[in-house]
């Protein structure tokens, strides 16, 4: 049995033929390998939030992505994660204890220029309040929408805008699927590419303010919601933002980070281990009630991005047709022909979740192929 270990803060790539890890697999992106890349495997991979080798089906033959800061047992062509075990706490599971933990974690960031991605939701609001309690005054940067379904998020954004260094960007300037033809070349297809321009426009604002680090609230959707199964704690690598870091923020010398330290994951694992699934994050709203705006601690809601996604698809119709046609001409497969894309647009608003996810897979695959056109042409 071998161990495949990635100590870096970015994805590495394991070649199952020579059993070596590579930082850069651009040499594997030959025309022949791209022509024989596995589109159906991408559809399967797209069903999980993280590219993890125990579930991943290779798209470029024999190339498997290994998440940052992760370790895997590898035997007989099968990967199994080496699980980080939960630590022990001598502190009670209350807000004062969590603030003390947070102060220690945030100490190294006091000399950095930091920002928090202000969504108007619970997770980013908790981060903002904790930063302030720890003596850090971050910039707040986010997309804002006038759509009715984002009325609560908008109120929270305005609440923070009054007394903070805040930059709010009209979401219609950066809808999902915007500027797919400008998406940078990337080594493997990813659903994140469909949201590339949303992060690009935020990164540009960060650069104007010389921001070093932008924190996001992506951890909350798991640690505040999940029912803990088989006593398994979340792993740091489950919350990677490597695609956006590598292809958007890194080019501008900015780090895009989740708040996913081992001690924080331990804390929420031990504090919530007997809780059921909590889609509305009621436990978190109660736990952080003292520091949250009343709209977040007393009212429960779940954001719905469906209409924004559909609007983005229709606004980007011309670009989507073009990248599908390019992929069809190169790959010679019917999944990207004009008949297929015309059918998709004729019923996009009637698609169920399974069909919509398949479209996300296909569109991100076509975006990947188009991003590599300098190799192909």
Protein Blocks (a to p, Z undefined) as FASTA:
>chain_A
ZZdddfbfbdcdddfklopacfblklmmcfklmmmpcfklmmmmmmpmbdcfklpccfbg
hiacddehiacddeehiacdddddddddfbdcdfklmmmmmmmmmmmmmmpccddddehp
aklmmmmmmmmmnopacdddddddfbfklmmmmmmmmmmmmmcccddddfklmgghiakl
mpccdfbdcfklmmmmmmmmmmmmmmmnopabdcdfklmmmmmmpccehhiacdfklmcc
klmmmmmmmmnopacdddfbfklmmmmmmmmmmpccdfkommmmmmmmmmpcfklmmpcc
dddfklmmmmmmmmmmmmmmmmmmmmmmmnopaklmmklmmmmmmmmmmpcfklmmmmmm
mmmmmmmmmmmmmmmZZ
